[in-house]
Amino acid sequence: MFRQAKWDEPNIYELSNGREGVRFSHINDTFRDIMGEISIDANMKREKDPQLPEVSEVEVIRHYTRLSEMSYGVDNGPVPLGSCTMKYNPRVALKYSSDDRLAFIHPLQPEESIQGLLKALYDLQTWLAEITGMDYCTLHPAAGAQGELTGILTIRKYHEIKDQIGVKDEILIPDSAHGTNPASAIMGGFKAIEIPTADDGNIDFDAFLAALSERTAGFMITNPNTLGLFEERILDIEENVHEKDGLLYYDGANLNGILGKVRPGDMGFDIAHLNLHKTFSSPHGGGGPGSGPICVKNRKVVDGITLKDLIPGPMIYYDETEGIYKIKWPGRYSPGLLKAFFGNVQQLLWTYVYILSLGPQGLKETGEVSVINTNYFVKLMEKYRGYSIPYGRRFRKHEVVLSSEPLHEETGVTAEDVSKGLLDVGFHAPTIYFPLIVKEALMTEFTEGETKENIERYAKRLGEIEDIARKDPEEPKKWPKNTSVGRVNMVKANHPKTLIPTWRIKILREKGLIKTLR
């Protein structure tokens, strides 16, 4: 029987007891080796020492080990969150992206002193452009959503320069898109126009043509789409959008399903953002932060200006005259900076090592195996009548959206109950209730690193949940029973007044100001 560890664990400050676990003298020595002797102005020094917890090394190790045993991540088992592409994070990339020497590099120090880093970033720019079929990349955006906003601001600048922003005020977006797509469009000053999905899982092409007009500034779309299906008329979409002088924007969240097979640039996309914390394995979510570079085609805006001139953040180039790598900061047509300096450099170097370790053939195999895993899972699920696969029996790419609506109609058991039943035996739940166009959605994505045996166990557990629900529909409402935290009140847990982000949890409990969310 699976049972997750459960500890009555205090926070690290409550464990503080005056013991010494580490001395910082070796860090100072490392700093001196790299930078030489420096002096800190007295006005910049703290008057008091920082209030750090004081515990021994063994106490720290045991504390965080206990916490890790109460949690779940890609090191424990499959995390098939659809559209999130939660991959295993290779330790070889961790080794190099976490090199101590990176901590002592300052982004404003002379270019000559960071040639190794600049070369790695230059190579990464080049590789990402090649992988996506684009011409130029900026590594600057700090996350996927920021990459989206960067793309939207690029579209806006394109139309501003052409003096047509007053007319071009709409961005077309499929109804299956990520919620950040319409949010990014609106933040960029556009209206988001929803395009429905047809019965075959592609966008409704007639509805697309009806919505397309002289007001269309661009079309945001991911391919494969959120259903895991390839948009079969993407070249027709490209032709029609460009005919209206709109730009085609590629949401890179689902790139894993076509990696090494098809490139957004070859489909006619003008702008593409990438999620390095998805497709390229750098840590995701709590292991972040993320990274969302964007790449562009060398599309003409007006004479002397191309899309390359419109993207934000610095780019790395090689100065052949001086024989060194240099930093080119954004010019007059760029939106400028969306964050400080280069981007999340640790994530960028993680991706650099990941791509370098796999090479072109390895990246291609990544896409192939992720597609095989998904379609194997689809085949296993066909025998369970409590689940359906909406939008036809076409082969999926990186993910598939199941629906537990048949089970819900027969027993009252919901997609949420199903996900809790997965947690109860040590599996991570898929993405649920998304996309909104699928009722009782279970959006499932097994990446290339997942084993055949785990996929089989996952499908078997979904079948067991169906059997239990038919025998006793009330039992799934009690799940999970074997996790460190039991079933929470989902409404209360999501209410902003319920969540109190503070480590002073013990004091608040003692004063009766908070209660456990059950």
N, C-alpha and C positions, 0 to 999 in steps of 0.2 A: 504494500500500500504506500503510495506516495504521500509524503507529508513535508511541507516546506518548514524550514527552521523558523522558530519563533522565540525571540529573546525579549526580556524586559530591559531593553538597552537604553541607558542614558545617553545624552549627547556628549560630545568630546569635552565641552566646557565643564560639564558636571563631573567628569572624570578627573579634572585637573586637581593635582595634589602636591604640586611643588617639586615633582621629580624632573630630572633633566634627561631628555631623550636624544638631543642632537645639539652639537655646537656649530656655530656658523663660521668659525674661523677658516675652515677649508674652502667655503664658498668665497670668502674674501681673497684667499690665496689664488683661487682659480680666476677671479676677476682681475687681480693684479697681473697674472700671467698673460692675460689677453689684452688688457687695456693699459697696463702700467700703473704706477702710483697716481692716485688722484686725491684731491682734498674736497671735502664737502663744506660749503659755506655754513657758518653757524646758524644763520637765519633759516636754513632748510632742514636743520636737524629737529627731531621731535623733542619736546620737553620731557615727555614720559615714554617709557618703553611701551611698545604695543602690547595689548592684553591678549597674549597668545596662551592657549592651554598648555599646562606644564604636566606632561606625562612621560613615562619611560617608553622606549621603543617597543618593547613587547606589549605594553598596554595599547599602543596605537595599532599595532598589527592585529591584535585580538579584537579590538573594537571594530575596525573596518572589515575584518573577516566575518565577524558575526553579522554585521549589516549586509554584507554581500550575500550571506546565506539566506537572508530574508527577502532577497530580491531575485530578479530573473533578467537575463540578457543573452546576447548571442553566444556567450561563452558557455551557457547552460544548455541551450537547445535551440530549435528553430524559432524564429520570430517572423512569422509570415504576414507581416502587416502590408497589405496591398498598397501599392503606389509609394511606399516608404523605402522599399528595397533595403531591408536591414541585413547587411552582409556580415559575415565573419570579418574581423579586423586583423589582418596578418601581423604577426609579431615582428617580422623583419621590417615592416614599415614603421612600427612603433619605435624600434631601436634607433632608426636614423632620424625620424621626425622629432624625437624627444632628446636629441643630443644636447648635453649641458651647454655646449658652446653657443647654441642658438639663443639661450637666455641672456647672453651678454652682448648681442648684436644690437646696435641702435640704428633705427631706420634713417637717421640723418648723418651717420658717419660717412666718411669719404667712400665713393664708389670703388676706388682701387683696393680698399681693405675688405670688401665683401664680394669679391669676384666669384667665389665658389657658389654662394647663394644666388647671385644674379644669373649665373650660367644655368643653374637648376631651374630657376623661374623662367628664363628665356626658353629653355628646352620644353618646359611644360606648356608654355603658350603655344609653341610650334606643334607639339603633339596633339593638344586639344583641338587646334584648328584643323589638323589633318583628320582626326577621328570624326569630327563633325562635318567635314567637307566645307568648312568656312575659311576665310582668309586671315582674320585677325582675332585675337582674344585678349581680354583684360581679365586678370586674376583678382581684381579689386573687390567685387561684392562679397559680403560676409556670410550670406546664406542664400538658400533657394528663393525665398520671398524677396530678398533684396536684389537678387539677380533678375527676378521678374520686374520689379520696379525700375531697375536699370534699363531693361529692355523697353519698357513703356516710355521712360524719359528719352530714350534714343529715338523712338517713334515720334514723340512730341517734337523734339528738336528738328527732326527731318522735315516735318510739316511747317514748323515755324520759319525755318530758313527759306522754304519755298513759298512763304507768305500765304499759307492755306489752312492755318490752324483754326481760323474762325469757321471754316466749312467742314474740315475733317475733325469731327468731334465724337465719333463712335468707334468702339472696339468690339468686334464680333467674338463671341466665346461660346463653345458648346455647352449644353446643359450637363454634360458629364464631367466638366472640368473641375480642377481643384478650386476650392473656395478662395484661395489667394489670387487666382486670375482676375475675377471681377473686382476684387479689392484693389489690386495693383492698378487696374485700368482706371478706377475711380480716383485713386490717389494721384494719378497722373493727369487728372482733369478731363477724362473722357467719360462718356456714357457706356455702360456695359450692355450689349445687346445679345440676348441668349438665343442660341440656335439649337433646336430640338434634335434628339437622336431618332433615327429611323428604326424600323423593325429589324433590320439586319445588323444593327449596332454601329453603323457608320452615321455621320451627321446626315440629317435630312437635307439632301442636296437642293431640292426645290425651295425649301425654307431658307437655305443659305443664299440662294440666288435672289429670293424675294427681299431679304434683309440687306443685301449688298447694294451700296449706293455711292454717290459722290461724297457722302458724309463719312464713309468708311476710312478710318485712319489705319486700321490694321486688323489682323485676325490672330488671336492667341489660340494655339492648339497643340496638344501633345499627340505623338504618334509613335508607337501604338497608343490608343486612347485608354481611358481609365477602365474600360471593360476588358482590356487586354487584347483588343482587336486592332488590326492595322487598317487605317483609313485608306480604302481602296481607290478613292478618287482624289488623292492628295494632289496629283499633278493638275487636275481640272480646277481644284480649289486655288492652287497657286496661280494659274493663268488668269482666273477671274479676279482675284484680289489685286494682282499687279496691273490688270487692265484699268482698275479704278485708282491707280497710284497709291494703293495701300501697301503696307509692309506685312510680311508673313513672319509671325513670331513662334518659335519652337520652345515649348515647355519641356525641359530635359529630364523631368522626373522619371520618365519611363524609358529612358535610353537603353537600359540594360537588356531589353528584349530584342534590340536590333543591332547591338554592338558588333562592329566588324562586318555587318551584312549590308546595311543601308545607312546613308549619311543624310542628316537634315539638309545640308547645303545642296546635295544632289536632288532633293525633293523640291527645291526652290525656296527654301526658307532664307530670309534675310538676316534674322537675328536668332540666336539660340542661347538659352542659359543652361548650365549644367549643375547638377548637384553632386559635388565631389564626395559628400557624405552619404550618397546613395550608390551611384554607378561605380565609383572608384574607391569604395570601401573604407574611407576615413570615418572615424567614430561619429555616431549619429545620436541625436537626442541628448541624454544626460552625459554622454561621452564627448560631446561637441567641443567647441562651436562648429557650425557648418561652414560651407564655402560654396558660393554660387557664381563662378565666372560666367561672362557672356562672350560669345563669339559672333562676328558679323561678316557678311560678304562685302567685297569691295564695290558696293553699289554706289553709283553716282547720285549725289544730292543735287548740286548745281556745279557749274564749272569750277574745278579746283578743290571741291569738297566731296568726300565720300563718307560712308557710314563710319569708317575708322576714325574720322575726326570728331565724331559725336559721342563716343563712348567715354565713360568716366574713369578716373583713377589712373595711376601710372602704368606705363608699359615698359618692358625691358627690350633694348635693342643692342646690336653689336656694332660698335664703331670700328670699322675696318682700318681707318686711318691711324687710330691710337692703339688698336688691337685689344680693346677692353669692352666689357659689357657696361652699358649705361642706362640710366633711368630717364624716361621721357614723361614729364608730367602733363596733365591734361591741358589742351589748348583752349582757344577762345570759343570754340563751338561746342565744347563738352559741358555736361552738367556739373563738372568739377569732381569733388570727392563725396562719396557716400559714407565713408568711414575714414579712419586715419591710415595713411600710408598704403602698403602693398595689399592688404587683405589678411586673412588668417593664415600666416606663413606655415604654421605647423601642419595644418590641413593640406596646404599646397604641397609640402614636401612629402607628406604621406602618400598623396596621389602620384607624385613623381616616382617614388620608390615602387608603388604598386604597378604602374604602367611599365616601368623599367624591368621589373621582375617577370612580367608576363610576356611582354613583347606583342607584336601584331597578331600572331597566331593564338597566343593565350587569351587575348581580349576577344577574339572571334569565338573561341571555344566557350568563353564565359557566357556570351549571348546564347550560343547553341544549347548549352546544358541548362540554363535557366528556363528556356522554352520547353525543353524535353521534360524537366521536372514538373512544370505547370500542367502540361498536357497529360502526363502520367497520373497526376492527382485528379484531373478531370475524369479520366477513364475509370479510376477507382471509385469515384463518387457516383457514377451512373447507376449503380445498383441500389442506391438508397432513395426511396420514393419521398422521403421527408424533405429532400433538397432538390431544387431545380437549377438549371443553368440558363438564364434569360438570354435573349438575343441570338438564338440559333446555336448550331453545333459546329461553327467554324473553329479551326484551330486557334488557340490563344497564344499570345506571346509570353510576356514575363509574368502575367497574373491572370486570375479568373475571378469573376464575381459570382459566387453562389447565392441562391436565395433560399432561406428556410421558411418561406411563406407557406408551402404545403404543410409543413409540420405545425406552423402557427395556426393555420386554419383548422387543422384536425384536433390539436391538443391545447392550444393557447400558449404553448412554449415559444418564446421570442428568440430573436438573434442574440439578444443580450444574455438570455438564459443559456443558450448554446455556448457562448463564449466563456461563461462562468464554469460550464462543465468541462471545457478544455483546461482551464486554469487548475481545476481540482485534481487533475492527474499529472500536472507538471508541464503542460504545454502553454505556450503563449497564444493568446487569442488573435484572430485576424482583425483587420479593420472592419468595424461593423457600422451599419446604417449609412454607408457611403459606397458608391455614388447615390445621390438621392433619387435617381431614376429607377433604382431597383429596390423593391420592398423587402424588408428583413434581410438586408444585404450582408454577406460574409465575404469580404474582399480579401482574397488569399494570394500570397506571392511567396513561392519557395525559390530562393536564389540558387545560383549554381553550386554553392558550397553545401547544400543540404543533401543528406544521404537518402537513398532509396528506402531504407528501412524506416527512417523517421517519417517520411511521407506516407508510407503504408500505415504506420502506427497512428498518425494523425487522422487519416481517413477512417480507420477502424474505430477510433474514439468518437468521431462524428456519428458513425453508425450506432455505437453503443448509446449515445445520448438520445438518438431517435427512439431506440427500443425502450429506454427508461421512460421517456416522455409519453409513450403510448400506454405503458403499464400504470404509471403514476404521474400525471401531469403536474402535481404539486411539488414533487421532489426537486426538479430543476430550479424551482424558485428559491430553494434553500442553499444553492451552491454559490460560492465555493466554501467547502468545509475544511480543506486541508492546506490552506494558504496562511501566511503569517498575519494577514489582515483579512477578516471575513467580508461578507457582502456589504458594500457601502450603499448609502442612499445617494443615487446618482444625481438627483436634482440638488440635494443639499451639498454634495461634494463639489458641484460646479458653481455654486453660488458664491459671488465674490466676498460676501460678508462672512462666509464660513472659513475660508482659507486665510490663515494668519502666518505669513512667512517670517518666522522668528525662531531663533534657537532657544529663547526663554520659555520654552514650552512647559517646563515643570512649574514655574512660578504662576503661569496663567492657569494651569490646571488646579493648583492649590487654591487659587482665588475664585475658582468656579467660573472663570471667564470663557473656557472652552470645554467641549465634551468630545468624546470619541465619536467619529462619524459611523454610526451603525444604524 
